[in-house]
Amino acid sequence: MEIFVWQQRAKQNLTLVQLADITGVSKSEINAIENGKASPRLDTLERIAVGLGVNICDLYKSSITNSGK
């Protein structure tokens, strides 16, 4: 699963510090998520999504597909 926090943050011209202030998620944790060094918990991803004003599904791309079953 790819996480797109950086792309959404860049669209809004927010720094890591600004996003950390908005979300309450530490700057180092956001940085680790953006660089693929940490896998965020769902509640963390939700806080980031709310802080960015986007849907949580806008922050990731999954390779899991619906098999139609």
All heavy atoms as TSV, in Angstrom:
chain	resi	resn	atom	element	x	y	z
A	1	MET	N	N	0.854	-1.169	0.000
A	1	MET	CA	C	0.000	0.000	0.000
A	1	MET	C	C	0.899	1.231	0.000
A	1	MET	O	O	1.801	1.356	0.807
A	1	MET	CB	C	-0.901	-0.020	1.243
A	1	MET	CG	C	-1.751	1.197	1.362
A	1	MET	SD	S	-3.072	1.126	2.591
A	1	MET	CE	C	-2.209	0.873	4.101
A	2	GLU	N	N	0.650	2.124	-0.931
A	2	GLU	CA	C	1.388	3.384	-0.999
A	2	GLU	C	C	0.625	4.459	-0.240
A	2	GLU	O	O	-0.586	4.575	-0.357
A	2	GLU	CB	C	1.543	3.844	-2.453
A	2	GLU	CG	C	2.524	3.058	-3.264
A	2	GLU	CD	C	2.657	3.651	-4.649
A	2	GLU	OE1	O	3.299	4.708	-4.779
A	2	GLU	OE2	O	2.088	3.065	-5.576
A	3	ILE	N	N	1.364	5.257	0.509
A	3	ILE	CA	C	0.777	6.355	1.272
A	3	ILE	C	C	1.155	7.664	0.583
A	3	ILE	O	O	2.316	7.889	0.243
A	3	ILE	CB	C	1.301	6.353	2.726
A	3	ILE	CG1	C	1.097	4.996	3.383
A	3	ILE	CG2	C	0.671	7.475	3.523
A	3	ILE	CD1	C	-0.323	4.654	3.716
A	4	PHE	N	N	0.171	8.530	0.381
A	4	PHE	CA	C	0.374	9.768	-0.361
A	4	PHE	C	C	0.223	11.024	0.495
A	4	PHE	O	O	-0.337	12.021	0.053
A	4	PHE	CB	C	-0.615	9.843	-1.528
A	4	PHE	CG	C	-0.429	8.751	-2.544
A	4	PHE	CD1	C	-1.392	7.771	-2.691
A	4	PHE	CD2	C	0.693	8.697	-3.328
A	4	PHE	CE1	C	-1.231	6.759	-3.624
A	4	PHE	CE2	C	0.869	7.684	-4.266
A	4	PHE	CZ	C	-0.102	6.715	-4.412
A	5	VAL	N	N	0.737	10.989	1.713
A	5	VAL	CA	C	0.635	12.168	2.581
A	5	VAL	C	C	1.422	13.329	1.987
A	5	VAL	O	O	0.942	14.455	1.928
A	5	VAL	CB	C	1.121	11.850	4.015
A	5	VAL	CG1	C	1.180	13.110	4.861
A	5	VAL	CG2	C	0.206	10.813	4.657
A	6	TRP	N	N	2.637	13.051	1.519
A	6	TRP	CA	C	3.475	14.125	0.987
A	6	TRP	C	C	2.787	14.835	-0.168
A	6	TRP	O	O	2.776	16.069	-0.232
A	6	TRP	CB	C	4.834	13.576	0.524
A	6	TRP	CG	C	5.695	14.660	-0.033
A	6	TRP	CD1	C	6.514	15.497	0.670
A	6	TRP	CD2	C	5.798	15.064	-1.396
A	6	TRP	NE1	N	7.113	16.395	-0.181
A	6	TRP	CE2	C	6.689	16.157	-1.466
A	6	TRP	CE3	C	5.214	14.624	-2.578
A	6	TRP	CZ2	C	7.018	16.792	-2.659
A	6	TRP	CZ3	C	5.538	15.260	-3.763
A	6	TRP	CH2	C	6.427	16.335	-3.799
A	7	GLN	N	N	2.197	14.072	-1.074
A	7	GLN	CA	C	1.552	14.678	-2.236
A	7	GLN	C	C	0.402	15.586	-1.814
A	7	GLN	O	O	0.248	16.687	-2.346
A	7	GLN	CB	C	1.053	13.591	-3.200
A	7	GLN	CG	C	2.155	12.829	-3.901
A	7	GLN	CD	C	2.732	11.675	-3.101
A	7	GLN	OE1	O	2.589	11.596	-1.887
A	7	GLN	NE2	N	3.430	10.777	-3.784
A	8	GLN	N	N	-0.402	15.144	-0.875
A	8	GLN	CA	C	-1.524	15.958	-0.410
A	8	GLN	C	C	-1.015	17.179	0.350
A	8	GLN	O	O	-1.562	18.274	0.223
A	8	GLN	CB	C	-2.454	15.130	0.484
A	8	GLN	CG	C	-3.213	14.057	-0.252
A	8	GLN	CD	C	-4.225	14.617	-1.240
A	8	GLN	OE1	O	-4.705	15.725	-1.104
A	8	GLN	NE2	N	-4.552	13.831	-2.246
A	9	ARG	N	N	0.036	17.001	1.138
A	9	ARG	CA	C	0.608	18.120	1.894
A	9	ARG	C	C	1.199	19.161	0.940
A	9	ARG	O	O	1.001	20.361	1.113
A	9	ARG	CB	C	1.686	17.597	2.846
A	9	ARG	CG	C	2.302	18.667	3.713
A	9	ARG	CD	C	3.214	18.075	4.759
A	9	ARG	NE	N	4.358	17.361	4.252
A	9	ARG	CZ	C	5.481	17.927	3.824
A	9	ARG	NH1	N	5.608	19.246	3.814
A	9	ARG	NH2	N	6.483	17.178	3.402
A	10	ALA	N	N	1.875	18.691	-0.106
A	10	ALA	CA	C	2.491	19.591	-1.079
A	10	ALA	C	C	1.437	20.380	-1.849
A	10	ALA	O	O	1.634	21.566	-2.143
A	10	ALA	CB	C	3.377	18.799	-2.043
A	11	LYS	N	N	0.313	19.742	-2.174
A	11	LYS	CA	C	-0.771	20.434	-2.880
A	11	LYS	C	C	-1.261	21.643	-2.098
A	11	LYS	O	O	-1.730	22.623	-2.663
A	11	LYS	CB	C	-1.955	19.498	-3.121
A	11	LYS	CG	C	-1.780	18.526	-4.237
A	11	LYS	CD	C	-3.037	17.683	-4.381
A	11	LYS	CE	C	-2.869	16.597	-5.406
A	11	LYS	NZ	N	-4.081	15.751	-5.500
A	12	GLN	N	N	-1.168	21.546	-0.776
A	12	GLN	CA	C	-1.671	22.615	0.095
A	12	GLN	C	C	-0.557	23.522	0.602
A	12	GLN	O	O	-0.796	24.397	1.430
A	12	GLN	CB	C	-2.438	21.999	1.264
A	12	GLN	CG	C	-3.642	21.227	0.774
A	12	GLN	CD	C	-4.471	20.679	1.901
A	12	GLN	OE1	O	-4.565	21.263	2.964
A	12	GLN	NE2	N	-5.101	19.546	1.664
A	13	ASN	N	N	0.656	23.305	0.095
A	13	ASN	CA	C	1.817	24.110	0.481
A	13	ASN	C	C	2.022	24.159	1.989
A	13	ASN	O	O	2.316	25.212	2.558
A	13	ASN	CB	C	1.711	25.534	-0.083
A	13	ASN	CG	C	1.762	25.556	-1.582
A	13	ASN	OD1	O	2.602	24.902	-2.187
A	13	ASN	ND2	N	0.852	26.286	-2.196
A	14	LEU	N	N	1.859	22.997	2.639
A	14	LEU	CA	C	2.066	22.909	4.076
A	14	LEU	C	C	3.433	22.306	4.366
A	14	LEU	O	O	3.872	21.386	3.682
A	14	LEU	CB	C	0.999	22.020	4.724
A	14	LEU	CG	C	-0.422	22.540	4.747
A	14	LEU	CD1	C	-1.374	21.463	5.271
A	14	LEU	CD2	C	-0.527	23.783	5.607
A	15	THR	N	N	4.093	22.810	5.389
A	15	THR	CA	C	5.346	22.217	5.836
A	15	THR	C	C	5.034	21.064	6.779
A	15	THR	O	O	3.906	20.922	7.257
A	15	THR	CB	C	6.207	23.244	6.588
A	15	THR	OG1	O	5.536	23.606	7.803
A	15	THR	CG2	C	6.486	24.477	5.729
A	16	LEU	N	N	6.054	20.273	7.065
A	16	LEU	CA	C	5.887	19.199	8.048
A	16	LEU	C	C	5.457	19.767	9.399
A	16	LEU	O	O	4.590	19.215	10.062
A	16	LEU	CB	C	7.204	18.440	8.228
A	16	LEU	CG	C	7.531	17.358	7.230
A	16	LEU	CD1	C	8.952	16.853	7.440
A	16	LEU	CD2	C	6.556	16.213	7.326
A	17	VAL	N	N	6.057	20.865	9.789
A	17	VAL	CA	C	5.736	21.494	11.071
A	17	VAL	C	C	4.281	21.950	11.094
A	17	VAL	O	O	3.573	21.740	12.081
A	17	VAL	CB	C	6.692	22.671	11.367
A	17	VAL	CG1	C	6.249	23.441	12.592
A	17	VAL	CG2	C	8.119	22.172	11.530
A	18	GLN	N	N	3.819	22.553	10.016
A	18	GLN	CA	C	2.430	23.013	9.957
A	18	GLN	C	C	1.462	21.841	10.062
A	18	GLN	O	O	0.483	21.899	10.799
A	18	GLN	CB	C	2.176	23.791	8.664
A	18	GLN	CG	C	2.848	25.138	8.646
A	18	GLN	CD	C	2.790	25.784	7.268
A	18	GLN	OE1	O	2.919	25.117	6.239
A	18	GLN	NE2	N	2.583	27.095	7.257
A	19	LEU	N	N	1.731	20.763	9.318
A	19	LEU	CA	C	0.850	19.599	9.371
A	19	LEU	C	C	0.887	18.955	10.757
A	19	LEU	O	O	-0.146	18.540	11.274
A	19	LEU	CB	C	1.214	18.581	8.288
A	19	LEU	CG	C	0.283	17.375	8.175
A	19	LEU	CD1	C	-1.171	17.810	7.940
A	19	LEU	CD2	C	0.746	16.440	7.074
A	20	ALA	N	N	2.051	18.912	11.354
A	20	ALA	CA	C	2.165	18.370	12.709
A	20	ALA	C	C	1.332	19.200	13.688
A	20	ALA	O	O	0.625	18.647	14.537
A	20	ALA	CB	C	3.630	18.335	13.139
A	21	ASP	N	N	1.393	20.509	13.569
A	21	ASP	CA	C	0.606	21.388	14.440
A	21	ASP	C	C	-0.894	21.186	14.242
A	21	ASP	O	O	-1.659	21.173	15.201
A	21	ASP	CB	C	0.958	22.858	14.195
A	21	ASP	CG	C	2.327	23.240	14.727
A	21	ASP	OD1	O	2.888	22.488	15.548
A	21	ASP	OD2	O	2.845	24.301	14.311
A	22	ILE	N	N	-1.309	21.033	13.005
A	22	ILE	CA	C	-2.726	20.875	12.679
A	22	ILE	C	C	-3.267	19.536	13.194
A	22	ILE	O	O	-4.379	19.475	13.702
A	22	ILE	CB	C	-2.946	20.958	11.146
A	22	ILE	CG1	C	-2.692	22.380	10.649
A	22	ILE	CG2	C	-4.348	20.514	10.757
A	22	ILE	CD1	C	-2.579	22.488	9.134
A	23	THR	N	N	-2.457	18.483	13.061
A	23	THR	CA	C	-2.947	17.129	13.334
A	23	THR	C	C	-2.614	16.595	14.724
A	23	THR	O	O	-3.259	15.658	15.188
A	23	THR	CB	C	-2.361	16.137	12.314
A	23	THR	OG1	O	-0.926	16.118	12.456
A	23	THR	CG2	C	-2.750	16.494	10.898
A	24	GLY	N	N	-1.575	17.134	15.334
A	24	GLY	CA	C	-1.114	16.584	16.600
A	24	GLY	C	C	-0.233	15.353	16.413
A	24	GLY	O	O	0.165	14.717	17.378
A	25	VAL	N	N	0.078	15.017	15.162
A	25	VAL	CA	C	0.997	13.922	14.853
A	25	VAL	C	C	2.394	14.543	14.767
A	25	VAL	O	O	2.571	15.599	14.155
A	25	VAL	CB	C	0.617	13.245	13.511
A	25	VAL	CG1	C	1.601	12.150	13.151
A	25	VAL	CG2	C	-0.804	12.703	13.571
A	26	SER	N	N	3.370	13.904	15.376
A	26	SER	CA	C	4.704	14.499	15.418
A	26	SER	C	C	5.302	14.651	14.018
A	26	SER	O	O	5.005	13.876	13.102
A	26	SER	CB	C	5.646	13.668	16.284
A	26	SER	OG	O	6.001	12.472	15.631
A	27	LYS	N	N	6.148	15.666	13.899
A	27	LYS	CA	C	6.830	15.931	12.638
A	27	LYS	C	C	7.647	14.717	12.208
A	27	LYS	O	O	7.640	14.343	11.033
A	27	LYS	CB	C	7.739	17.151	12.807
A	27	LYS	CG	C	8.470	17.563	11.558
A	27	LYS	CD	C	9.375	18.738	11.834
A	27	LYS	CE	C	10.774	18.208	11.869
A	27	LYS	NZ	N	11.830	19.184	11.894
A	28	SER	N	N	8.320	14.077	13.157
A	28	SER	CA	C	9.145	12.924	12.810
A	28	SER	C	C	8.295	11.737	12.340
A	28	SER	O	O	8.693	11.007	11.425
A	28	SER	CB	C	10.027	12.507	13.992
A	28	SER	OG	O	9.247	12.155	15.103
A	29	GLU	N	N	7.110	11.573	12.925
A	29	GLU	CA	C	6.236	10.478	12.483
A	29	GLU	C	C	5.699	10.754	11.078
A	29	GLU	O	O	5.655	9.847	10.235
A	29	GLU	CB	C	5.076	10.268	13.455
A	29	GLU	CG	C	4.229	9.069	13.097
A	29	GLU	CD	C	3.207	8.688	14.146
A	29	GLU	OE1	O	3.072	9.395	15.153
A	29	GLU	OE2	O	2.528	7.668	13.937
A	30	ILE	N	N	5.289	11.976	10.811
A	30	ILE	CA	C	4.815	12.323	9.465
A	30	ILE	C	C	5.933	12.113	8.460
A	30	ILE	O	O	5.723	11.546	7.386
A	30	ILE	CB	C	4.288	13.774	9.414
A	30	ILE	CG1	C	3.043	13.916	10.294
A	30	ILE	CG2	C	3.980	14.182	7.966
A	30	ILE	CD1	C	2.591	15.353	10.502
A	31	ASN	N	N	7.130	12.535	8.802
A	31	ASN	CA	C	8.274	12.373	7.914
A	31	ASN	C	C	8.536	10.891	7.631
A	31	ASN	O	O	8.761	10.505	6.479
A	31	ASN	CB	C	9.518	13.023	8.530
A	31	ASN	CG	C	10.682	13.036	7.578
A	31	ASN	OD1	O	10.562	13.444	6.432
A	31	ASN	ND2	N	11.830	12.582	8.050
A	32	ALA	N	N	8.478	10.060	8.654
A	32	ALA	CA	C	8.694	8.621	8.471
A	32	ALA	C	C	7.614	8.006	7.594
A	32	ALA	O	O	7.899	7.159	6.738
A	32	ALA	CB	C	8.741	7.929	9.834
A	33	ILE	N	N	6.365	8.440	7.764
A	33	ILE	CA	C	5.262	7.947	6.933
A	33	ILE	C	C	5.489	8.348	5.481
A	33	ILE	O	O	5.365	7.536	4.563
A	33	ILE	CB	C	3.912	8.479	7.447
A	33	ILE	CG1	C	3.578	7.870	8.807
A	33	ILE	CG2	C	2.796	8.209	6.426
A	33	ILE	CD1	C	2.449	8.578	9.537
A	34	GLU	N	N	5.833	9.611	5.276
A	34	GLU	CA	C	6.042	10.111	3.911
A	34	GLU	C	C	7.195	9.401	3.207
A	34	GLU	O	O	7.173	9.244	1.985
A	34	GLU	CB	C	6.304	11.619	3.936
A	34	GLU	CG	C	5.091	12.427	4.286
A	34	GLU	CD	C	5.324	13.919	4.255
A	34	GLU	OE1	O	6.478	14.384	4.153
A	34	GLU	OE2	O	4.328	14.649	4.329
A	35	ASN	N	N	8.198	8.982	3.967
A	35	ASN	CA	C	9.369	8.329	3.376
A	35	ASN	C	C	9.273	6.810	3.371
A	35	ASN	O	O	10.237	6.121	3.031
A	35	ASN	CB	C	10.634	8.779	4.109
A	35	ASN	CG	C	10.964	10.218	3.788
A	35	ASN	OD1	O	11.079	10.593	2.624
A	35	ASN	ND2	N	11.074	11.042	4.810
A	36	GLY	N	N	8.100	6.280	3.734
A	36	GLY	CA	C	7.887	4.852	3.696
A	36	GLY	C	C	8.627	4.077	4.778
A	36	GLY	O	O	8.785	2.868	4.694
A	37	LYS	N	N	9.069	4.770	5.810
A	37	LYS	CA	C	9.809	4.120	6.896
A	37	LYS	C	C	8.901	3.725	8.048
A	37	LYS	O	O	9.331	3.042	8.967
A	37	LYS	CB	C	10.925	5.029	7.383
A	37	LYS	CG	C	11.940	5.306	6.296
A	37	LYS	CD	C	13.100	6.092	6.813
A	37	LYS	CE	C	13.982	6.552	5.694
A	37	LYS	NZ	N	15.054	5.694	5.361
A	38	ALA	N	N	7.652	4.173	8.010
A	38	ALA	CA	C	6.679	3.820	9.054
A	38	ALA	C	C	5.335	3.579	8.397
A	38	ALA	O	O	4.985	4.221	7.414
A	38	ALA	CB	C	6.567	4.949	10.071
A	39	SER	N	N	4.614	2.640	8.952
A	39	SER	CA	C	3.265	2.355	8.490
A	39	SER	C	C	2.301	2.923	9.541
A	39	SER	O	O	2.292	2.455	10.677
A	39	SER	CB	C	3.085	0.851	8.347
A	39	SER	OG	O	1.811	0.556	7.838
A	40	PRO	N	N	1.521	3.923	9.161
A	40	PRO	CA	C	0.682	4.595	10.163
A	40	PRO	C	C	-0.493	3.740	10.610
A	40	PRO	O	O	-1.027	2.945	9.844
A	40	PRO	CB	C	0.184	5.833	9.428
A	40	PRO	CG	C	0.176	5.442	7.997
A	40	PRO	CD	C	1.355	4.511	7.835
A	41	ARG	N	N	-0.864	3.909	11.863
A	41	ARG	CA	C	-2.092	3.293	12.354
A	41	ARG	C	C	-3.266	4.019	11.696
A	41	ARG	O	O	-3.127	5.154	11.238
A	41	ARG	CB	C	-2.189	3.429	13.870
A	41	ARG	CG	C	-1.141	2.642	14.597
A	41	ARG	CD	C	-1.193	2.756	16.089
A	41	ARG	NE	N	-2.254	3.610	16.600
A	41	ARG	CZ	C	-2.455	3.866	17.872
A	41	ARG	NH1	N	-1.667	3.353	18.779
A	41	ARG	NH2	N	-3.437	4.645	18.274
A	42	LEU	N	N	-4.399	3.364	11.649
A	42	LEU	CA	C	-5.573	3.937	11.003
A	42	LEU	C	C	-5.982	5.255	11.650
A	42	LEU	O	O	-6.321	6.214	10.955
A	42	LEU	CB	C	-6.728	2.943	11.031
A	42	LEU	CG	C	-7.989	3.347	10.284
A	42	LEU	CD1	C	-7.691	3.664	8.820
A	42	LEU	CD2	C	-9.027	2.262	10.382
A	43	ASP	N	N	-5.926	5.344	12.980
A	43	ASP	CA	C	-6.314	6.591	13.641
A	43	ASP	C	C	-5.359	7.729	13.302
A	43	ASP	O	O	-5.774	8.880	13.166
A	43	ASP	CB	C	-6.457	6.412	15.153
A	43	ASP	CG	C	-5.162	6.056	15.852
A	43	ASP	OD1	O	-4.360	5.279	15.295
A	43	ASP	OD2	O	-4.950	6.557	16.977
A	44	THR	N	N	-4.082	7.417	13.108
A	44	THR	CA	C	-3.109	8.439	12.709
A	44	THR	C	C	-3.398	8.910	11.299
A	44	THR	O	O	-3.391	10.116	11.018
A	44	THR	CB	C	-1.674	7.887	12.801
A	44	THR	OG1	O	-1.424	7.468	14.143
A	44	THR	CG2	C	-0.651	8.921	12.377
A	45	LEU	N	N	-3.659	7.980	10.404
A	45	LEU	CA	C	-3.979	8.334	9.023
A	45	LEU	C	C	-5.247	9.178	8.970
A	45	LEU	O	O	-5.338	10.133	8.203
A	45	LEU	CB	C	-4.127	7.063	8.193
A	45	LEU	CG	C	-3.914	7.166	6.697
A	45	LEU	CD1	C	-2.561	7.758	6.360
A	45	LEU	CD2	C	-4.064	5.810	6.047
A	46	GLU	N	N	-6.213	8.859	9.821
A	46	GLU	CA	C	-7.447	9.631	9.871
A	46	GLU	C	C	-7.184	11.054	10.365
A	46	GLU	O	O	-7.727	12.016	9.812
A	46	GLU	CB	C	-8.463	8.940	10.761
A	46	GLU	CG	C	-9.796	9.663	10.802
A	46	GLU	CD	C	-10.841	8.911	11.617
A	46	GLU	OE1	O	-10.469	8.230	12.588
A	46	GLU	OE2	O	-12.018	9.007	11.258
A	47	ARG	N	N	-6.342	11.213	11.380
A	47	ARG	CA	C	-6.014	12.554	11.873
A	47	ARG	C	C	-5.333	13.384	10.793
A	47	ARG	O	O	-5.600	14.583	10.646
A	47	ARG	CB	C	-5.120	12.446	13.108
A	47	ARG	CG	C	-5.901	11.977	14.320
A	47	ARG	CD	C	-5.063	11.577	15.493
A	47	ARG	NE	N	-4.092	12.560	15.920
A	47	ARG	CZ	C	-3.073	12.289	16.716
A	47	ARG	NH1	N	-2.901	11.065	17.184
A	47	ARG	NH2	N	-2.235	13.228	17.077
A	48	ILE	N	N	-4.467	12.745	10.018
A	48	ILE	CA	C	-3.787	13.442	8.928
A	48	ILE	C	C	-4.791	13.833	7.851
A	48	ILE	O	O	-4.770	14.960	7.355
A	48	ILE	CB	C	-2.639	12.580	8.363
A	48	ILE	CG1	C	-1.527	12.443	9.417
A	48	ILE	CG2	C	-2.093	13.177	7.074
A	48	ILE	CD1	C	-0.452	11.423	9.068
A	49	ALA	N	N	-5.675	12.922	7.497
A	49	ALA	CA	C	-6.696	13.208	6.485
A	49	ALA	C	C	-7.577	14.379	6.917
A	49	ALA	O	O	-7.833	15.299	6.131
A	49	ALA	CB	C	-7.545	11.978	6.203
A	50	VAL	N	N	-8.029	14.357	8.155
A	50	VAL	CA	C	-8.868	15.443	8.671
A	50	VAL	C	C	-8.087	16.756	8.638
A	50	VAL	O	O	-8.605	17.792	8.220
A	50	VAL	CB	C	-9.377	15.119	10.098
A	50	VAL	CG1	C	-10.011	16.344	10.749
A	50	VAL	CG2	C	-10.369	13.971	10.052
A	51	GLY	N	N	-6.837	16.715	9.061
A	51	GLY	CA	C	-6.004	17.918	9.050
A	51	GLY	C	C	-5.790	18.490	7.662
A	51	GLY	O	O	-5.703	19.704	7.480
A	52	LEU	N	N	-5.723	17.604	6.670
A	52	LEU	CA	C	-5.548	18.038	5.281
A	52	LEU	C	C	-6.871	18.351	4.596
A	52	LEU	O	O	-6.891	18.878	3.486
A	52	LEU	CB	C	-4.804	16.963	4.489
A	52	LEU	CG	C	-3.338	16.757	4.836
A	52	LEU	CD1	C	-2.811	15.488	4.182
A	52	LEU	CD2	C	-2.512	17.972	4.406
A	53	GLY	N	N	-7.976	17.983	5.240
A	53	GLY	CA	C	-9.286	18.223	4.645
A	53	GLY	C	C	-9.581	17.326	3.461
A	53	GLY	O	O	-10.263	17.732	2.517
A	54	VAL	N	N	-9.070	16.092	3.516
A	54	VAL	CA	C	-9.305	15.129	2.436
A	54	VAL	C	C	-9.910	13.864	3.020
A	54	VAL	O	O	-9.896	13.660	4.233
A	54	VAL	CB	C	-7.996	14.789	1.678
A	54	VAL	CG1	C	-7.399	16.026	1.044
A	54	VAL	CG2	C	-6.979	14.112	2.589
A	55	ASN	N	N	-10.432	13.015	2.162
A	55	ASN	CA	C	-10.912	11.705	2.594
A	55	ASN	C	C	-9.716	10.815	2.874
A	55	ASN	O	O	-8.683	10.923	2.201
A	55	ASN	CB	C	-11.773	11.048	1.512
A	55	ASN	CG	C	-13.089	11.748	1.327
A	55	ASN	OD1	O	-13.732	12.137	2.295
A	55	ASN	ND2	N	-13.492	11.916	0.086
A	56	ILE	N	N	-9.852	9.937	3.826
A	56	ILE	CA	C	-8.745	9.049	4.173
A	56	ILE	C	C	-8.305	8.220	2.965
A	56	ILE	O	O	-7.115	7.956	2.787
A	56	ILE	CB	C	-9.096	8.169	5.397
A	56	ILE	CG1	C	-7.841	7.547	5.987
A	56	ILE	CG2	C	-10.148	7.134	5.038
A	56	ILE	CD1	C	-8.056	6.918	7.344
A	57	CYS	N	N	-9.231	7.860	2.103
A	57	CYS	CA	C	-8.874	7.060	0.922
A	57	CYS	C	C	-8.020	7.852	-0.070
A	57	CYS	O	O	-7.358	7.252	-0.926
A	57	CYS	CB	C	-10.103	6.472	0.252
A	57	CYS	SG	S	-11.277	7.679	-0.332
A	58	ASP	N	N	-8.003	9.183	0.042
A	58	ASP	CA	C	-7.147	10.006	-0.818
A	58	ASP	C	C	-5.683	9.906	-0.413
A	58	ASP	O	O	-4.807	10.383	-1.142
A	58	ASP	CB	C	-7.571	11.470	-0.769
A	58	ASP	CG	C	-8.946	11.703	-1.363
A	58	ASP	OD1	O	-9.345	10.930	-2.268
A	58	ASP	OD2	O	-9.623	12.643	-0.916
A	59	LEU	N	N	-5.401	9.311	0.739
A	59	LEU	CA	C	-4.036	9.245	1.243
A	59	LEU	C	C	-3.319	7.941	0.931
A	59	LEU	O	O	-2.159	7.786	1.270
A	59	LEU	CB	C	-4.025	9.459	2.769
A	59	LEU	CG	C	-4.493	10.816	3.255
A	59	LEU	CD1	C	-4.400	10.885	4.762
A	59	LEU	CD2	C	-3.689	11.932	2.618
A	60	TYR	N	N	-4.003	7.001	0.306
A	60	TYR	CA	C	-3.316	5.749	0.016
A	60	TYR	C	C	-3.838	5.095	-1.252
A	60	TYR	O	O	-4.918	5.389	-1.730
A	60	TYR	CB	C	-3.426	4.767	1.184
A	60	TYR	CG	C	-4.808	4.216	1.418
A	60	TYR	CD1	C	-5.227	3.044	0.814
A	60	TYR	CD2	C	-5.706	4.881	2.244
A	60	TYR	CE1	C	-6.495	2.536	1.020
A	60	TYR	CE2	C	-6.981	4.384	2.468
A	60	TYR	CZ	C	-7.361	3.218	1.854
A	60	TYR	OH	O	-8.617	2.734	2.059
A	61	LYS	N	N	-3.019	4.201	-1.783
A	61	LYS	CA	C	-3.381	3.395	-2.940
A	61	LYS	C	C	-3.081	1.953	-2.564
A	61	LYS	O	O	-1.977	1.635	-2.141
A	61	LYS	CB	C	-2.560	3.798	-4.156
A	61	LYS	CG	C	-2.856	2.970	-5.392
A	61	LYS	CD	C	-1.995	3.430	-6.541
A	61	LYS	CE	C	-2.237	2.547	-7.751
A	61	LYS	NZ	N	-1.347	2.912	-8.855
A	62	SER	N	N	-4.071	1.110	-2.694
A	62	SER	CA	C	-3.911	-0.290	-2.334
A	62	SER	C	C	-3.878	-1.155	-3.586
A	62	SER	O	O	-4.550	-0.857	-4.567
A	62	SER	CB	C	-5.074	-0.734	-1.440
A	62	SER	OG	O	-4.976	-2.103	-1.162
A	63	SER	N	N	-3.101	-2.220	-3.516
A	63	SER	CA	C	-3.049	-3.158	-4.648
A	63	SER	C	C	-4.133	-4.228	-4.534
A	63	SER	O	O	-4.277	-5.069	-5.411
A	63	SER	CB	C	-1.671	-3.819	-4.711
A	63	SER	OG	O	-1.432	-4.532	-3.508
A	64	ILE	N	N	-4.900	-4.174	-3.451
A	64	ILE	CA	C	-5.994	-5.139	-3.256
A	64	ILE	C	C	-7.160	-4.732	-4.137
A	64	ILE	O	O	-7.595	-3.585	-4.132
A	64	ILE	CB	C	-6.439	-5.198	-1.791
A	64	ILE	CG1	C	-5.275	-5.645	-0.914
A	64	ILE	CG2	C	-7.632	-6.123	-1.617
A	64	ILE	CD1	C	-5.543	-5.532	0.561
A	65	THR	N	N	-7.675	-5.674	-4.902
A	65	THR	CA	C	-8.788	-5.386	-5.783
A	65	THR	C	C	-9.988	-6.232	-5.404
A	65	THR	O	O	-9.829	-7.294	-4.794
A	65	THR	CB	C	-8.436	-5.661	-7.261
A	65	THR	OG1	O	-8.079	-7.029	-7.386
A	65	THR	CG2	C	-7.318	-4.754	-7.734
A	66	ASN	N	N	-11.146	-5.801	-5.812
A	66	ASN	CA	C	-12.385	-6.545	-5.562
A	66	ASN	C	C	-12.485	-7.644	-6.619
A	66	ASN	O	O	-12.481	-7.381	-7.801
A	66	ASN	CB	C	-13.573	-5.598	-5.658
A	66	ASN	CG	C	-14.873	-6.261	-5.304
A	66	ASN	OD1	O	-14.958	-7.470	-5.178
A	66	ASN	ND2	N	-15.905	-5.471	-5.133
A	67	SER	N	N	-12.579	-8.886	-6.172
A	67	SER	CA	C	-12.606	-10.012	-7.106
A	67	SER	C	C	-14.012	-10.293	-7.643
A	67	SER	O	O	-14.205	-11.202	-8.435
A	67	SER	CB	C	-12.070	-11.277	-6.424
A	67	SER	OG	O	-12.904	-11.623	-5.346
A	68	GLY	N	N	-15.007	-9.510	-7.211
A	68	GLY	CA	C	-16.339	-9.680	-7.707
A	68	GLY	C	C	-17.099	-10.815	-7.054
A	68	GLY	O	O	-18.143	-11.215	-7.530
A	69	LYS	N	N	-16.601	-11.366	-5.980
A	69	LYS	CA	C	-17.261	-12.482	-5.295
A	69	LYS	C	C	-18.388	-11.997	-4.419
A	69	LYS	O	O	-18.399	-10.969	-3.885
A	69	LYS	CB	C	-16.278	-13.257	-4.459
A	69	LYS	CG	C	-15.287	-13.990	-5.336
A	69	LYS	CD	C	-14.361	-14.814	-4.452
A	69	LYS	CE	C	-13.343	-15.526	-5.318
A	69	LYS	NZ	N	-12.412	-16.275	-4.576
